[in-house]
Amino acid sequence: MSKYEPLWEHVKQDSRDSFRLSFDEIQTIAGIPIDHSFLKYKKELTAYGYQVGKISMKEQNVLFNKITRSPS
């Protein structure tokens, strides 16, 4: 199980196409502070229907975007 699993589950439950969470909110949800390893783990999120958009160090937040599948 990923150390960010609680965060991925939280993001998956959100119905918005795009939203931001602060680093503090992420720490509360995941139970751990966001750190450099987040860059490696963020790839796991695609399995939950979302992807990490932008990570803002200045604003201390992360943008999450729902993955939209184009019809085949």
C-alpha positions as CSV (number, residue, x, y, z in Angstrom):
1,M,0.0,0.0,0.0
2,S,1.3,3.5,-0.9
3,K,1.9,6.0,1.8
4,Y,-0.3,8.4,-0.1
5,E,-3.2,5.9,-0.4
6,P,-5.5,7.9,1.9
7,L,-4.9,11.0,-0.2
8,W,-5.6,9.1,-3.5
9,E,-8.9,7.7,-2.0
10,H,-9.9,11.2,-0.9
11,V,-9.1,12.7,-4.4
12,K,-11.0,9.8,-6.1
13,Q,-14.2,10.7,-4.0
14,D,-14.2,14.3,-5.2
15,S,-16.5,14.9,-8.2
16,R,-14.9,18.2,-9.4
17,D,-12.9,18.2,-12.7
18,S,-10.2,20.3,-11.0
19,F,-9.4,21.4,-7.5
20,R,-6.5,22.4,-5.2
21,L,-5.5,21.1,-1.8
22,S,-3.0,22.9,0.4
23,F,0.1,21.1,1.7
24,D,-1.6,21.3,5.2
25,E,-4.8,19.7,3.9
26,I,-2.7,16.9,2.2
27,Q,-0.9,16.3,5.5
28,T,-4.2,16.1,7.4
29,I,-5.7,13.7,4.8
30,A,-2.7,11.5,4.2
31,G,-1.4,11.6,7.8
32,I,2.0,12.5,6.6
33,P,3.6,15.7,5.4
34,I,4.1,16.1,1.6
35,D,7.8,15.7,0.8
36,H,10.0,15.3,-2.3
37,S,8.9,11.6,-2.7
38,F,5.5,13.0,-3.7
39,L,7.0,13.5,-7.2
40,K,7.5,9.8,-7.5
41,Y,4.2,8.7,-5.9
42,K,2.0,11.1,-7.9
43,K,2.0,8.7,-10.8
44,E,-0.1,6.3,-8.8
45,L,-3.0,8.8,-8.9
46,T,-3.8,8.0,-12.5
47,A,-5.3,4.7,-11.4
48,Y,-7.8,6.7,-9.4
49,G,-8.9,8.8,-12.4
50,Y,-7.0,11.9,-11.5
51,Q,-3.6,13.4,-12.2
52,V,-1.5,16.0,-10.4
53,G,-1.6,19.2,-12.4
54,K,0.7,21.8,-10.8
55,I,2.6,21.7,-7.5
56,S,3.1,25.3,-6.3
57,M,5.8,25.7,-3.7
58,K,5.1,29.4,-3.5
59,E,1.4,28.9,-2.7
60,Q,2.0,25.6,-0.9
61,N,-0.7,23.7,-2.8
62,V,-1.3,21.0,-5.4
63,L,-3.7,21.1,-8.3
64,F,-5.6,17.9,-9.1
65,N,-7.2,17.3,-12.5
66,K,-9.7,14.6,-13.4
67,I,-8.6,12.5,-16.3
68,T,-11.0,12.8,-19.2
69,R,-11.2,9.9,-21.6
70,S,-12.0,10.9,-25.2
71,P,-14.5,8.6,-26.9
72,S,-12.9,6.0,-29.2
